[in-house]
Amino acid sequence: MTVLAEREPLARALESFAAAYLPRVSIGHEHAPAAIQSCSIVGMAVAFGPSRAVIGLMGPVRMPYRRVFALLSYVGERLGPGRDS
């Protein structure tokens, strides 16, 4: 909960997904903010019209990645057509 209370570290971690239009994962030690290093984040960028956003799911390092990738792909496609790269 403390990770979610501080927006800055989470926002910085999500920025790394801004160019990823397919889901990708960032695991523990890859996160700069120490508060997030015990977590994994699966995220991707979504473009809809002139706007862009990043969606993601944060959870434990051991999570069902295949399932999370499928979920994010589905949500991303519904929010706005993604790119192939």
Residue, then its C-alpha position, 0 to 999 in steps of 0.5 A: m500500500t505504501v507504494l501506491a500512496e507515493r505516486e512519484p516512484l510508481a509513475r517513474a516505473l511506468e514511464s519505462f513502458a511508454a514505447a512498448y505497444l505490446p505487454r512487457v515485464s519489469i521484474g524487481h531489481e529492474h525498478a529504480p525506486a527501492a519501494i517497488q523492487s519487491c514487485s513485478i510490473v507488466g505494462m504497455a502503452v496504449a494509443f487512442g487518437p492523439s492521446r497515449a497512456v500506459i496501463g499496467l499490473m503490479g504484483p509479486v515477482r511470482m505471478p502468472y505472467r502468461r495470463v497477465f500478458a493476455l489480460l493486458s493485451y485484451v484491455g489494450e486492444r479495447l482501449g485503442p488499437g495498438r501498434d505492432s512494435 
